[in-house]
């Protein structure tokens, strides 16, 4: 009898919570909350009132990701020409937004640098070389990088890479020198310095690529990546350290498949990986951002509706669409798709509200 009463109470509470959420928020408010969860790439060196990105930011876009070169024509600029132009662009973007806008970039050092020396920015060595040079060198290096970002108006760096250099033939991380080393101790030491220097300049860092990309044989930019037989649980050690010591605000998912963690979905779309492992087991309470959802590991296997539904339901809080492919996607397509999925109850409005709270909490730390 007592169990039946308790069940009825829980049903009533859940029903009331869902009804309340639907009644409190208007369509426009829900669409703004969805927009808040999106980071998007765009073409343009400015953000004027006649530009699409201007309208997107004004309608509540959560963030942008900036690139130097246009991927469809490397002789052309996508967003970054030089330091002065970049300062103006980031200032324009922030001035349009009613909330603090996440202005993101991939600035790791080595091969992954969107701010180039020839454009007036400092040159940062690749992670593997920084680890060879030692801790003092690392502090000076990442202090200079962080200052460059701050002076340019960038407040979010998709770095550092905390993948372990387990597989020496790994073409996306290891052979490109993007990892600090094979041991978690080395990776933790140098990535901590990177994170600390970014924090000093009010720049949010992003640990990547969860649950580990350093053992993979393939590149998720190009297609499906299976790490079932190569992944090692020690790849979680950097995440354990940063979470335990409250040194992480944002983590990026990897588009890798591991049958032992989830026999159906890659990590970015996996509730087992993003909620059960990262949230419940490791205790992460911050913002989880997807890697670029247009990378072929995802886009060749899932359409937009499947991608956003699975990602949000898995526990992802921010959806990254870098628009580095020939067919760009716009914010309205993303928002309309998610809104429709909320109406059909394929996505819970509570997940949208929860993600917005996490994003607001993170941004409040970096005012």
WODA-V137625 format. One record per helix or strand of 2 or more residues. SS is the DSSP state (@ for helix, = for strand). FROM is the first residue (numbers start at 0). LEN is the number of residues. If there is no record, write none. Layout:
BEGIN
((SS,FROM,LEN) (SS,FROM,LEN))
END
This chain:
BEGIN
((@,1,23) (@,26,10) (=,37,4) (@,51,7) (=,62,4) (=,68,2) (=,72,5) (@,82,14) (=,101,4) (=,106,3) (=,111,2) (@,116,3) (@,126,7) (@,134,18) (=,155,2) (@,183,17) (=,203,2) (=,206,4) (@,232,12) (=,249,4) (@,266,3) (@,270,11) (=,286,3) (@,295,4) (@,303,11) (=,317,4) (@,330,13) (@,348,17))
END
